[in-house]
């Protein structure tokens, strides 16, 4: 009806998804300016895993021979414990060539350690989103939170022709 407005209507914001070019800038900058988060961000972008799932990932969850990893648990900042994944069930993530290279680098860096990724104090403290947003702002790409890396992964799968039902699963 003419002249009637909707109360509480929100202005649509730009989705928190980086382009392939912006993703490259992020990883290249994190490599050039030694950034302890580089491997964590790359793992998130290559797996679509949540922050707590990556934090809880152990080498016993990685099967490089069959090129897969198992997401069976997640770290909760709220309770400071390892528990089930958000959905409550485990899933399998395929390992592509780039992820295989990252996993081999991480294994070489952390020989004998149980966790796949480094233990970063700010990560356990729940500051991963703030660190990523700040780094993005400094290097001149759109500031995104950590969970946006999961959305970037999904978006790239869809753009590469993977069926939406498979991406959702």
GUFIDO-389957 format. One record per atom (N, C-alpha, C): atom name; chain; x, y, z. Coordinates in Angstrom, 2 decimals. Each point is the difference from the previous one (the first is absolute). Example, Ala and Ser with C-alpha at 12.3 -4.5 7.8 and 13.67 -1.06 7.14 Angstrom:
BEGIN
<'N'; 'A'; <13.19; -5.69; 7.80>>
<'CA'; 'A'; <-0.89; 1.19; 0.00>>
<'C'; 'A'; <0.90; 1.20; 0.00>>
<'N'; 'A'; <-0.35; 1.05; -0.72>>
<'CA'; 'A'; <0.82; 1.19; 0.06>>
<'C'; 'A'; <-0.77; 1.09; 0.73>>
//
This chain:
BEGIN
<'N'; 'A'; <0.85; -1.18; 0.00>>
<'CA'; 'A'; <-0.85; 1.18; 0.00>>
<'C'; 'A'; <0.89; 1.23; 0.00>>
<'N'; 'A'; <-0.40; 0.97; -0.75>>
<'CA'; 'A'; <0.78; 1.22; -0.15>>
<'C'; 'A'; <0.11; 0.72; 1.33>>
<'N'; 'A'; <1.23; 0.40; 0.36>>
<'CA'; 'A'; <0.23; 0.75; 1.22>>
<'C'; 'A'; <0.18; -0.83; 1.26>>
<'N'; 'A'; <-0.15; -1.30; -0.10>>
<'CA'; 'A'; <0.18; -0.87; 1.17>>
<'C'; 'A'; <1.42; -0.55; -0.03>>
<'N'; 'A'; <0.69; 0.16; 1.10>>
<'CA'; 'A'; <1.37; -0.51; 0.09>>
<'C'; 'A'; <0.08; -1.19; 0.94>>
<'N'; 'A'; <1.04; -0.75; -0.13>>
<'CA'; 'A'; <0.22; -1.14; 0.88>>
<'C'; 'A'; <0.88; 0.43; 1.16>>
<'N'; 'A'; <-0.43; -0.30; 1.19>>
<'CA'; 'A'; <0.76; 0.33; 1.20>>
<'C'; 'A'; <1.08; -1.05; 0.20>>
<'N'; 'A'; <1.19; 0.46; 0.35>>
<'CA'; 'A'; <1.08; -0.93; 0.32>>
<'C'; 'A'; <0.69; -0.59; -1.22>>
<'N'; 'A'; <-0.29; 0.50; -1.17>>
<'CA'; 'A'; <0.65; -0.51; -1.20>>
<'C'; 'A'; <1.48; 0.36; 0.01>>
<'N'; 'A'; <0.83; -0.97; -0.22>>
<'CA'; 'A'; <1.44; 0.23; 0.05>>
<'C'; 'A'; <0.55; 0.27; -1.39>>
<'N'; 'A'; <1.04; 0.82; -0.03>>
<'CA'; 'A'; <0.71; 0.27; -1.24>>
<'C'; 'A'; <0.89; -1.20; -0.28>>
<'N'; 'A'; <-0.09; -0.50; -1.22>>
<'CA'; 'A'; <0.79; -1.17; -0.35>>
<'C'; 'A'; <1.48; 0.36; -0.09>>
<'N'; 'A'; <0.83; -0.82; 0.65>>
<'CA'; 'A'; <1.45; 0.22; -0.03>>
<'C'; 'A'; <0.65; -0.91; -1.03>>
<'N'; 'A'; <1.21; 0.35; -0.39>>
<'CA'; 'A'; <0.78; -0.84; -0.90>>
<'C'; 'A'; <0.27; -1.31; 0.72>>
<'N'; 'A'; <-0.23; -1.14; -0.67>>
<'CA'; 'A'; <0.29; -1.28; 0.67>>
<'C'; 'A'; <1.48; -0.11; 0.34>>
<'N'; 'A'; <0.30; -0.66; 1.10>>
<'CA'; 'A'; <1.40; -0.17; 0.41>>
<'C'; 'A'; <0.62; -1.17; -0.76>>
<'N'; 'A'; <0.28; 0.23; -1.27>>
<'CA'; 'A'; <0.63; -1.03; -0.82>>
<'C'; 'A'; <1.10; 0.68; -0.80>>
<'N'; 'A'; <1.19; -0.57; 0.10>>
<'CA'; 'A'; <1.13; 0.53; -0.75>>
<'C'; 'A'; <0.02; -0.61; -1.39>>
<'N'; 'A'; <0.43; 0.78; -0.97>>
<'CA'; 'A'; <0.19; -0.52; -1.36>>
<'C'; 'A'; <1.27; -0.86; 0.00>>
<'N'; 'A'; <0.21; -0.73; -1.08>>
<'CA'; 'A'; <1.21; -0.80; -0.13>>
<'C'; 'A'; <1.23; 0.91; 0.07>>
<'N'; 'A'; <-0.09; 1.16; -0.64>>
<'CA'; 'A'; <1.12; 0.96; 0.03>>
<'C'; 'A'; <0.28; 0.46; 1.43>>
<'N'; 'A'; <-1.05; 0.31; 0.76>>
<'CA'; 'A'; <0.16; 0.45; 1.38>>
<'C'; 'A'; <0.55; -1.13; 0.89>>
<'N'; 'A'; <-0.42; -1.22; -0.26>>
<'CA'; 'A'; <0.52; -1.15; 0.75>>
<'C'; 'A'; <1.50; -0.14; -0.25>>
<'N'; 'A'; <0.39; 0.15; -1.25>>
<'CA'; 'A'; <1.44; -0.08; -0.35>>
<'C'; 'A'; <0.78; 1.10; 0.70>>
<'N'; 'A'; <-0.56; 1.21; 0.01>>
<'CA'; 'A'; <0.67; 1.13; 0.67>>
<'C'; 'A'; <0.16; -0.32; 1.48>>
<'N'; 'A'; <-1.04; -0.53; 0.62>>
<'CA'; 'A'; <0.04; -0.35; 1.43>>
<'C'; 'A'; <1.13; -1.00; 0.28>>
<'N'; 'A'; <0.04; -1.09; -0.74>>
<'CA'; 'A'; <0.99; -1.05; 0.26>>
<'C'; 'A'; <1.40; 0.47; -0.36>>
<'N'; 'A'; <0.15; 0.74; -1.10>>
<'CA'; 'A'; <1.32; 0.52; -0.37>>
<'C'; 'A'; <0.52; 0.98; 1.05>>
<'N'; 'A'; <-0.87; 0.86; 0.50>>
<'CA'; 'A'; <0.42; 0.97; 1.02>>
<'C'; 'A'; <0.35; -0.72; 1.31>>
<'N'; 'A'; <-0.78; -1.02; 0.35>>
<'CA'; 'A'; <0.29; -0.75; 1.22>>
<'C'; 'A'; <1.29; -0.79; -0.11>>
<'N'; 'A'; <0.42; -0.31; -1.23>>
<'CA'; 'A'; <1.26; -0.69; -0.24>>
<'C'; 'A'; <1.15; 1.01; 0.00>>
<'N'; 'A'; <-0.21; 1.13; -0.67>>
<'CA'; 'A'; <1.04; 1.02; -0.12>>
<'C'; 'A'; <0.35; 0.63; 1.34>>
<'N'; 'A'; <-1.03; 0.32; 0.78>>
<'CA'; 'A'; <0.20; 0.59; 1.32>>
<'C'; 'A'; <-0.30; -1.10; 1.01>>
<'N'; 'A'; <0.99; -0.78; 0.39>>
<'CA'; 'A'; <-0.24; -1.20; 0.79>>
<'C'; 'A'; <-1.14; 0.16; 1.01>>
<'N'; 'A'; <-1.08; -0.65; -0.31>>
<'CA'; 'A'; <-1.24; 0.08; 0.76>>
<'C'; 'A'; <-0.30; -1.38; 0.57>>
<'N'; 'A'; <-0.05; -0.16; 1.31>>
<'CA'; 'A'; <-0.22; -1.33; 0.58>>
<'C'; 'A'; <-1.34; -0.61; -0.40>>
<'N'; 'A'; <-0.93; 0.82; -0.49>>
<'CA'; 'A'; <-1.32; -0.48; -0.38>>
<'C'; 'A'; <-0.05; -0.53; -1.42>>
<'N'; 'A'; <1.03; 0.17; -0.79>>
<'CA'; 'A'; <-0.04; -0.37; -1.42>>
<'C'; 'A'; <-0.48; -1.43; -0.21>>
<'N'; 'A'; <0.59; -0.96; 0.70>>
<'CA'; 'A'; <-0.37; -1.40; -0.20>>
<'C'; 'A'; <-1.43; -0.27; 0.45>>
<'N'; 'A'; <-0.44; 0.68; 1.03>>
<'CA'; 'A'; <-1.37; -0.17; 0.50>>
<'C'; 'A'; <-0.98; 0.53; -1.05>>
<'N'; 'A'; <0.26; 1.22; -0.52>>
<'CA'; 'A'; <-0.88; 0.58; -1.01>>
<'C'; 'A'; <-0.03; -0.87; -1.25>>
<'N'; 'A'; <1.17; -0.48; -0.42>>
<'CA'; 'A'; <0.07; -0.84; -1.19>>
<'C'; 'A'; <-0.77; -1.31; 0.23>>
<'N'; 'A'; <0.14; -0.59; 1.16>>
<'CA'; 'A'; <-0.74; -1.23; 0.31>>
<'C'; 'A'; <-1.52; 0.24; -0.06>>
<'N'; 'A'; <-0.44; 1.14; 0.52>>
<'CA'; 'A'; <-1.43; 0.32; -0.03>>
<'C'; 'A'; <-0.48; 0.19; -1.44>>
<'N'; 'A'; <0.79; 0.69; -0.80>>
<'CA'; 'A'; <-0.38; 0.25; -1.39>>
<'C'; 'A'; <0.01; -1.28; -0.84>>
<'N'; 'A'; <0.85; -0.96; 0.34>>
<'CA'; 'A'; <0.12; -1.23; -0.78>>
<'C'; 'A'; <-0.90; -1.13; 0.48>>
<'N'; 'A'; <-0.60; 0.16; 1.18>>
<'CA'; 'A'; <-0.84; -1.08; 0.54>>
<'C'; 'A'; <-1.44; 0.41; 0.27>>
<'N'; 'A'; <-0.24; 1.29; 0.21>>
<'CA'; 'A'; <-1.33; 0.44; 0.37>>
<'C'; 'A'; <-0.35; -0.33; 1.44>>
<'N'; 'A'; <1.00; -0.36; 0.79>>
<'CA'; 'A'; <-0.24; -0.36; 1.40>>
<'C'; 'A'; <-0.20; 1.25; 0.84>>
<'N'; 'A'; <-0.75; -0.17; 1.08>>
<'CA'; 'A'; <-0.19; 1.07; 0.97>>
<'C'; 'A'; <1.27; 0.16; 0.83>>
<'N'; 'A'; <0.13; 1.17; 0.60>>
<'CA'; 'A'; <1.17; 0.30; 0.81>>
<'C'; 'A'; <0.24; -1.05; 1.08>>
<'N'; 'A'; <-1.03; -0.33; 0.76>>
<'CA'; 'A'; <0.13; -0.98; 1.08>>
<'C'; 'A'; <0.35; -1.39; -0.50>>
<'N'; 'A'; <-0.46; -0.34; -1.20>>
<'CA'; 'A'; <0.32; -1.30; -0.59>>
<'C'; 'A'; <1.46; -0.07; -0.40>>
<'N'; 'A'; <0.50; 1.09; -0.58>>
<'CA'; 'A'; <1.41; 0.04; -0.38>>
<'C'; 'A'; <0.88; -0.02; 1.25>>
<'N'; 'A'; <-0.42; 0.74; 1.02>>
<'CA'; 'A'; <0.77; 0.06; 1.25>>
<'C'; 'A'; <0.12; -1.40; 0.61>>
<'N'; 'A'; <-1.05; -0.81; -0.09>>
<'CA'; 'A'; <-0.02; -1.32; 0.62>>
<'C'; 'A'; <0.59; -1.09; -0.89>>
<'N'; 'A'; <0.37; 0.32; -1.24>>
<'CA'; 'A'; <0.49; -1.00; -0.95>>
<'C'; 'A'; <1.33; -0.61; 0.46>>
<'N'; 'A'; <0.01; -1.31; 0.08>>
<'CA'; 'A'; <1.20; -0.75; 0.39>>
<'C'; 'A'; <0.55; -0.77; -1.19>>
<'N'; 'A'; <1.26; -0.38; 0.10>>
<'CA'; 'A'; <0.60; -0.79; -1.08>>
<'C'; 'A'; <-0.69; -1.34; -0.15>>
<'N'; 'A'; <-0.61; -0.51; 1.04>>
<'CA'; 'A'; <-0.75; -1.27; -0.11>>
<'C'; 'A'; <-1.26; 0.17; -0.85>>
<'N'; 'A'; <-0.40; 1.24; -0.27>>
<'CA'; 'A'; <-1.17; 0.28; -0.86>>
<'C'; 'A'; <0.38; 0.14; -1.47>>
<'N'; 'A'; <1.29; -0.05; -0.29>>
<'CA'; 'A'; <0.50; 0.23; -1.36>>
<'C'; 'A'; <0.43; -1.33; -0.62>>
<'N'; 'A'; <-0.50; -0.27; -1.20>>
<'CA'; 'A'; <0.38; -1.19; -0.76>>
<'C'; 'A'; <0.53; 0.48; -1.35>>
<'N'; 'A'; <1.30; 0.36; -0.01>>
<'CA'; 'A'; <0.59; 0.52; -1.23>>
<'C'; 'A'; <0.08; -1.05; -1.09>>
<'N'; 'A'; <0.20; -1.25; 0.38>>
<'CA'; 'A'; <0.11; -1.07; -0.99>>
<'C'; 'A'; <-1.26; -0.09; -0.85>>
<'N'; 'A'; <-1.16; 0.13; 0.64>>
<'CA'; 'A'; <-1.27; -0.06; -0.72>>
<'C'; 'A'; <-0.59; 1.39; -0.26>>
<'N'; 'A'; <0.81; 1.03; 0.29>>
<'CA'; 'A'; <-0.34; 1.40; -0.28>>
<'C'; 'A'; <-1.35; 0.42; 0.56>>
<'N'; 'A'; <-0.10; -0.15; 1.33>>
<'CA'; 'A'; <-1.21; 0.44; 0.69>>
<'C'; 'A'; <0.32; 0.33; 1.44>>
<'N'; 'A'; <-0.84; 0.83; 0.58>>
<'CA'; 'A'; <0.10; 0.22; 1.44>>
<'C'; 'A'; <-1.39; -0.08; 0.59>>
<'N'; 'A'; <-0.03; -0.33; 1.27>>
<'CA'; 'A'; <-1.27; -0.24; 0.68>>
<'C'; 'A'; <-0.25; 1.11; 1.02>>
<'N'; 'A'; <-1.15; 0.63; -0.12>>
<'CA'; 'A'; <-0.40; 1.06; 0.92>>
<'C'; 'A'; <-0.93; -0.66; 1.01>>
<'N'; 'A'; <0.54; -0.25; 1.19>>
<'CA'; 'A'; <-0.74; -0.78; 1.00>>
<'C'; 'A'; <-0.28; 0.77; 1.28>>
<'N'; 'A'; <0.65; 1.16; 0.15>>
<'CA'; 'A'; <-0.11; 0.73; 1.26>>
<'C'; 'A'; <0.24; 1.49; -0.23>>
<'N'; 'A'; <-0.30; 0.77; 1.04>>
<'CA'; 'A'; <0.16; 1.44; -0.09>>
<'C'; 'A'; <0.35; 0.57; 1.36>>
<'N'; 'A'; <0.78; 1.08; -0.01>>
<'CA'; 'A'; <0.35; 0.70; 1.23>>
<'C'; 'A'; <-1.06; 1.07; 0.26>>
<'N'; 'A'; <-0.45; 0.10; 1.24>>
<'CA'; 'A'; <-0.95; 1.03; 0.39>>
<'C'; 'A'; <0.70; 1.01; 0.89>>
<'N'; 'A'; <0.07; 1.24; -0.43>>
<'CA'; 'A'; <0.60; 1.07; 0.80>>
<'C'; 'A'; <-0.82; 0.23; 1.26>>
<'N'; 'A'; <-1.33; -0.09; -0.14>>
<'CA'; 'A'; <-0.89; 0.26; 1.12>>
<'C'; 'A'; <0.28; -0.93; 1.17>>
<'N'; 'A'; <0.16; -1.30; -0.29>>
<'CA'; 'A'; <0.24; -0.97; 1.07>>
<'C'; 'A'; <1.47; -0.39; 0.12>>
<'N'; 'A'; <0.81; 0.46; -0.96>>
<'CA'; 'A'; <1.42; -0.34; -0.06>>
<'C'; 'A'; <0.22; -1.51; 0.02>>
<'N'; 'A'; <-0.84; -0.71; -0.79>>
<'CA'; 'A'; <0.09; -1.46; -0.09>>
<'C'; 'A'; <-0.09; -0.44; -1.45>>
<'N'; 'A'; <0.43; -1.23; -0.23>>
<'CA'; 'A'; <-0.17; -0.63; -1.30>>
<'C'; 'A'; <-1.25; -0.86; 0.09>>
<'N'; 'A'; <-0.90; 0.16; -0.95>>
<'CA'; 'A'; <-1.23; -0.77; -0.01>>
<'C'; 'A'; <-0.38; -0.36; -1.42>>
<'N'; 'A'; <-1.25; -0.34; -0.22>>
<'CA'; 'A'; <-0.44; -0.37; -1.35>>
<'C'; 'A'; <-0.03; 1.20; -0.93>>
<'N'; 'A'; <-0.11; -0.25; -1.28>>
<'CA'; 'A'; <-0.13; 1.08; -0.98>>
<'C'; 'A'; <-1.32; 0.71; 0.22>>
<'N'; 'A'; <-0.15; 1.17; -0.59>>
<'CA'; 'A'; <-1.22; 0.79; 0.18>>
<'C'; 'A'; <-1.24; -0.81; -0.39>>
<'N'; 'A'; <0.09; -0.74; -1.09>>
<'CA'; 'A'; <-1.14; -0.80; -0.46>>
<'C'; 'A'; <-0.17; -1.30; 0.80>>
<'N'; 'A'; <1.03; -0.36; 0.76>>
<'CA'; 'A'; <-0.09; -1.20; 0.82>>
<'C'; 'A'; <0.40; -1.29; -0.68>>
<'N'; 'A'; <0.48; 0.09; -1.25>>
<'CA'; 'A'; <0.45; -1.21; -0.68>>
<'C'; 'A'; <1.31; 0.28; -0.74>>
<'N'; 'A'; <0.75; -1.05; -0.28>>
<'CA'; 'A'; <1.28; 0.17; -0.66>>
<'C'; 'A'; <-0.20; 0.06; -1.51>>
<'N'; 'A'; <0.98; 0.55; -0.69>>
<'CA'; 'A'; <-0.02; 0.03; -1.45>>
<'C'; 'A'; <1.42; -0.18; -0.54>>
<'N'; 'A'; <0.07; -0.33; -1.25>>
<'CA'; 'A'; <1.28; -0.22; -0.67>>
<'C'; 'A'; <0.26; 1.14; -0.97>>
<'N'; 'A'; <1.23; 0.51; -0.01>>
<'CA'; 'A'; <0.38; 1.08; -0.91>>
<'C'; 'A'; <1.07; -0.53; -0.94>>
<'N'; 'A'; <-0.22; 0.10; -1.32>>
<'CA'; 'A'; <1.03; -0.44; -0.94>>
<'C'; 'A'; <1.22; 0.92; 0.05>>
<'N'; 'A'; <1.16; -0.57; -0.26>>
<'CA'; 'A'; <1.25; 0.75; 0.01>>
<'C'; 'A'; <0.48; 0.18; -1.43>>
<'N'; 'A'; <0.00; 1.26; -0.48>>
<'CA'; 'A'; <0.52; 0.28; -1.34>>
<'C'; 'A'; <1.51; 0.19; 0.07>>
<'N'; 'A'; <0.63; 0.26; -1.14>>
<'CA'; 'A'; <1.46; 0.14; -0.04>>
<'C'; 'A'; <0.51; 1.12; 0.89>>
<'N'; 'A'; <-0.67; 1.16; -0.03>>
<'CA'; 'A'; <0.45; 1.14; 0.79>>
<'C'; 'A'; <-0.12; -0.28; 1.50>>
<'N'; 'A'; <-1.09; -0.63; 0.41>>
<'CA'; 'A'; <-0.17; -0.37; 1.40>>
<'C'; 'A'; <1.02; -1.07; 0.41>>
<'N'; 'A'; <0.28; -0.94; -0.89>>
<'CA'; 'A'; <1.01; -1.03; 0.28>>
<'C'; 'A'; <1.36; 0.63; 0.26>>
<'N'; 'A'; <0.37; 1.00; -0.85>>
<'CA'; 'A'; <1.27; 0.71; 0.20>>
<'C'; 'A'; <0.03; 0.70; 1.36>>
<'N'; 'A'; <-1.09; 0.68; 0.36>>
<'CA'; 'A'; <-0.08; 0.69; 1.28>>
<'C'; 'A'; <0.15; -1.00; 1.15>>
<'N'; 'A'; <-0.69; -1.12; -0.08>>
<'CA'; 'A'; <0.07; -1.00; 1.06>>
<'C'; 'A'; <1.41; -0.58; 0.13>>
<'N'; 'A'; <0.68; -0.21; -1.12>>
<'CA'; 'A'; <1.37; -0.51; 0.07>>
<'C'; 'A'; <0.94; 1.04; 0.62>>
<'N'; 'A'; <-0.21; 1.30; -0.34>>
<'CA'; 'A'; <0.80; 1.07; 0.62>>
<'C'; 'A'; <-0.25; 0.04; 1.51>>
<'N'; 'A'; <-1.25; -0.10; 0.38>>
<'CA'; 'A'; <-0.34; 0.05; 1.42>>
<'C'; 'A'; <0.58; -1.19; 0.76>>
<'N'; 'A'; <-0.03; -1.16; -0.62>>
<'CA'; 'A'; <0.57; -1.20; 0.65>>
<'C'; 'A'; <1.50; 0.18; 0.19>>
<'N'; 'A'; <0.67; 0.59; -0.99>>
<'CA'; 'A'; <1.45; 0.22; 0.11>>
<'C'; 'A'; <0.31; 1.03; 1.09>>
<'N'; 'A'; <-0.81; 1.05; 0.12>>
<'CA'; 'A'; <0.20; 1.04; 1.01>>
<'C'; 'A'; <-0.26; -0.51; 1.41>>
<'N'; 'A'; <-0.95; -0.93; 0.12>>
<'CA'; 'A'; <-0.48; -0.42; 1.31>>
<'C'; 'A'; <0.22; -1.50; 0.21>>
<'N'; 'A'; <1.18; -0.45; -0.31>>
<'CA'; 'A'; <0.30; -1.43; 0.12>>
<'C'; 'A'; <-0.28; -0.49; 1.42>>
<'N'; 'A'; <-0.86; -0.97; 0.11>>
<'CA'; 'A'; <-0.30; -0.60; 1.30>>
<'C'; 'A'; <-1.14; 0.64; 0.76>>
<'N'; 'A'; <-0.48; 1.18; -0.42>>
<'CA'; 'A'; <-1.12; 0.65; 0.69>>
<'C'; 'A'; <-1.32; -0.66; -0.37>>
<'N'; 'A'; <-0.96; 0.05; 0.89>>
<'CA'; 'A'; <-1.30; -0.63; -0.24>>
<'C'; 'A'; <-0.91; 0.86; -0.87>>
<'N'; 'A'; <0.08; 1.33; 0.15>>
<'CA'; 'A'; <-0.88; 0.90; -0.74>>
<'C'; 'A'; <0.57; 0.33; -1.37>>
<'N'; 'A'; <-0.88; 0.10; -0.98>>
<'CA'; 'A'; <0.41; 0.30; -1.36>>
<'C'; 'A'; <0.47; 1.45; -0.10>>
<'N'; 'A'; <-0.74; 0.91; 0.62>>
<'CA'; 'A'; <0.31; 1.43; -0.11>>
<'C'; 'A'; <0.61; 0.53; 1.28>>
<'N'; 'A'; <0.75; 1.10; -0.13>>
<'CA'; 'A'; <0.66; 0.56; 1.18>>
<'C'; 'A'; <-1.00; 0.49; 1.03>>
<'N'; 'A'; <0.41; -0.02; 1.25>>
<'CA'; 'A'; <-0.83; 0.51; 1.11>>
<'C'; 'A'; <0.30; 1.48; 0.14>>
<'N'; 'A'; <-0.90; 0.83; -0.47>>
<'CA'; 'A'; <0.16; 1.45; 0.07>>
<'C'; 'A'; <-0.86; 0.50; 1.15>>
<'N'; 'A'; <0.61; 0.71; 0.93>>
<'CA'; 'A'; <-0.70; 0.44; 1.21>>
<'C'; 'A'; <-1.30; 0.75; -0.31>>
<'N'; 'A'; <0.04; 0.92; -0.95>>
<'CA'; 'A'; <-1.20; 0.76; -0.35>>
<'C'; 'A'; <-1.10; -0.88; -0.58>>
<'N'; 'A'; <0.37; -1.12; -0.58>>
<'CA'; 'A'; <-0.98; -0.93; -0.56>>
<'C'; 'A'; <-0.77; -0.66; 1.13>>
<'N'; 'A'; <0.70; -0.52; 0.98>>
<'CA'; 'A'; <-0.66; -0.62; 1.15>>
<'C'; 'A'; <-0.85; 1.03; 0.74>>
<'N'; 'A'; <0.42; 1.25; -0.05>>
<'CA'; 'A'; <-0.74; 1.07; 0.67>>
<'C'; 'A'; <-1.16; 0.54; -0.82>>
<'N'; 'A'; <-0.25; -0.55; -1.17>>
<'CA'; 'A'; <-1.14; 0.41; -0.82>>
<'C'; 'A'; <0.19; 1.30; -0.76>>
<'N'; 'A'; <1.25; 0.37; -0.26>>
<'CA'; 'A'; <0.26; 1.28; -0.67>>
<'C'; 'A'; <0.35; -0.16; -1.48>>
<'N'; 'A'; <-0.27; -1.18; -0.57>>
<'CA'; 'A'; <0.37; -0.27; -1.38>>
<'C'; 'A'; <-0.70; 0.94; -0.99>>
<'N'; 'A'; <-1.24; 0.38; 0.26>>
<'CA'; 'A'; <-0.72; 0.89; -0.92>>
<'C'; 'A'; <0.61; 1.39; 0.01>>
<'N'; 'A'; <0.32; 0.51; 1.18>>
<'CA'; 'A'; <0.58; 1.34; 0.11>>
<'C'; 'A'; <1.36; 0.07; -0.68>>
<'N'; 'A'; <0.82; -1.03; 0.19>>
<'CA'; 'A'; <1.33; -0.03; -0.62>>
<'C'; 'A'; <-0.13; 0.01; -1.52>>
<'N'; 'A'; <-0.90; -0.83; -0.54>>
<'CA'; 'A'; <-0.19; -0.07; -1.46>>
<'C'; 'A'; <-0.53; 1.32; -0.54>>
<'N'; 'A'; <-1.00; 0.58; 0.65>>
<'CA'; 'A'; <-0.55; 1.28; -0.47>>
<'C'; 'A'; <1.08; 1.08; -0.05>>
<'N'; 'A'; <0.78; 0.08; 1.05>>
<'CA'; 'A'; <1.06; 1.02; 0.07>>
<'C'; 'A'; <1.03; -0.23; -1.11>>
<'N'; 'A'; <0.43; -1.24; -0.20>>
<'CA'; 'A'; <0.99; -0.30; -1.03>>
<'C'; 'A'; <-0.55; 0.36; -1.38>>
<'N'; 'A'; <-1.27; -0.32; -0.26>>
<'CA'; 'A'; <-0.61; 0.33; -1.29>>
<'C'; 'A'; <0.01; 1.51; -0.22>>
<'N'; 'A'; <-0.36; 0.76; 1.02>>
<'CA'; 'A'; <-0.01; 1.46; -0.11>>
<'C'; 'A'; <1.39; 0.53; -0.31>>
<'N'; 'A'; <1.00; -0.53; 0.68>>
<'CA'; 'A'; <1.38; 0.46; -0.19>>
<'C'; 'A'; <0.50; -0.27; -1.42>>
<'N'; 'A'; <-0.38; -1.15; -0.57>>
<'CA'; 'A'; <0.51; -0.33; -1.35>>
<'C'; 'A'; <-0.93; 0.50; -1.11>>
<'N'; 'A'; <-1.11; 0.65; 0.37>>
<'CA'; 'A'; <-0.85; 0.65; -0.99>>
<'C'; 'A'; <-1.03; -0.86; -0.69>>
<'N'; 'A'; <-0.45; -1.07; 0.65>>
<'CA'; 'A'; <-1.10; -0.80; -0.55>>
<'C'; 'A'; <-1.18; 0.13; 0.95>>
<'N'; 'A'; <-1.21; -0.37; -0.44>>
<'CA'; 'A'; <-1.16; 0.12; 0.89>>
<'C'; 'A'; <0.22; -0.76; 1.31>>
<'N'; 'A'; <-0.34; 0.65; 1.09>>
<'CA'; 'A'; <0.14; -0.62; 1.32>>
<'C'; 'A'; <-1.09; -1.05; 0.18>>
<'N'; 'A'; <0.41; -1.22; 0.25>>
<'CA'; 'A'; <-0.94; -1.10; 0.21>>
<'C'; 'A'; <0.31; -0.68; 1.33>>
<'N'; 'A'; <-0.99; -0.68; 0.54>>
<'CA'; 'A'; <0.25; -0.76; 1.22>>
<'C'; 'A'; <0.45; -1.41; -0.36>>
<'N'; 'A'; <0.40; -0.76; 1.00>>
<'CA'; 'A'; <0.56; -1.33; -0.26>>
<'C'; 'A'; <-1.01; -0.91; -0.68>>
<'N'; 'A'; <-1.26; 0.07; 0.43>>
<'CA'; 'A'; <-1.02; -0.89; -0.57>>
<'C'; 'A'; <-0.20; 0.26; -1.49>>
<'N'; 'A'; <0.34; 1.21; -0.46>>
<'CA'; 'A'; <-0.12; 0.32; -1.42>>
<'C'; 'A'; <0.90; -0.88; -0.86>>
<'N'; 'A'; <1.09; -0.51; 0.57>>
<'CA'; 'A'; <0.89; -0.88; -0.76>>
<'C'; 'A'; <-0.74; -1.27; -0.41>>
<'N'; 'A'; <-0.90; -0.46; 0.87>>
<'CA'; 'A'; <-0.85; -1.16; -0.32>>
<'C'; 'A'; <-0.93; 0.34; -1.17>>
<'N'; 'A'; <-0.55; 1.22; 0.01>>
<'CA'; 'A'; <-0.87; 0.44; -1.09>>
<'C'; 'A'; <0.79; 0.14; -1.30>>
<'N'; 'A'; <1.24; 0.46; 0.10>>
<'CA'; 'A'; <0.86; 0.10; -1.19>>
<'C'; 'A'; <0.22; -1.37; -0.62>>
<'N'; 'A'; <0.25; -1.00; 0.83>>
<'CA'; 'A'; <0.19; -1.38; -0.46>>
<'C'; 'A'; <-1.24; -0.47; -0.75>>
<'N'; 'A'; <-1.16; 0.16; 0.61>>
<'CA'; 'A'; <-1.26; -0.45; -0.60>>
<'C'; 'A'; <-0.28; 0.73; -1.31>>
<'N'; 'A'; <0.23; 1.29; -0.01>>
<'CA'; 'A'; <-0.24; 0.80; -1.20>>
<'C'; 'A'; <0.89; -0.47; -1.15>>
<'N'; 'A'; <1.27; -0.28; 0.29>>
<'CA'; 'A'; <0.91; -0.46; -1.06>>
<'C'; 'A'; <-0.43; -1.37; -0.53>>
<'N'; 'A'; <-0.49; -0.87; 0.88>>
<'CA'; 'A'; <-0.49; -1.31; -0.47>>
<'C'; 'A'; <-1.16; 0.20; -0.97>>
<'N'; 'A'; <-0.96; 0.86; 0.39>>
<'CA'; 'A'; <-1.16; 0.26; -0.86>>
<'C'; 'A'; <0.43; 0.62; -1.34>>
<'N'; 'A'; <0.94; 0.93; 0.04>>
<'CA'; 'A'; <0.49; 0.63; -1.23>>
<'C'; 'A'; <0.73; -1.00; -0.90>>
<'N'; 'A'; <0.56; -1.04; 0.62>>
<'CA'; 'A'; <0.70; -1.03; -0.77>>
<'C'; 'A'; <-0.92; -1.12; -0.45>>
<'N'; 'A'; <-1.32; 0.19; 0.20>>
<'CA'; 'A'; <-0.96; -0.96; -0.54>>
<'C'; 'A'; <-0.40; -1.15; 0.91>>
<'N'; 'A'; <0.43; 0.03; 1.26>>
<'CA'; 'A'; <-0.42; -1.06; 0.92>>
<'C'; 'A'; <-1.46; 0.25; 0.35>>
<'N'; 'A'; <-0.79; -1.06; -0.01>>
<'CA'; 'A'; <-1.44; 0.11; 0.26>>
<'C'; 'A'; <-0.25; 0.55; 1.39>>
<'N'; 'A'; <-1.00; 0.87; 0.10>>
<'CA'; 'A'; <-0.34; 0.64; 1.28>>
<'C'; 'A'; <-0.30; -1.03; 1.09>>
<'N'; 'A'; <-0.68; -1.07; -0.34>>
<'CA'; 'A'; <-0.35; -1.03; 0.99>>
<'C'; 'A'; <1.27; -0.65; 0.56>>
<'N'; 'A'; <1.00; -0.18; -0.83>>
<'CA'; 'A'; <1.26; -0.58; 0.46>>
<'C'; 'A'; <0.77; 0.97; 0.90>>
<'N'; 'A'; <-0.02; 1.28; -0.37>>
<'CA'; 'A'; <0.67; 1.02; 0.81>>
<'C'; 'A'; <-0.66; 0.07; 1.38>>
<'N'; 'A'; <-1.33; -0.02; 0.04>>
<'CA'; 'A'; <-0.71; 0.06; 1.28>>
<'C'; 'A'; <0.32; -1.21; 0.88>>
<'N'; 'A'; <0.11; -1.16; -0.63>>
<'CA'; 'A'; <0.32; -1.22; 0.75>>
<'C'; 'A'; <1.42; 0.08; 0.52>>
//
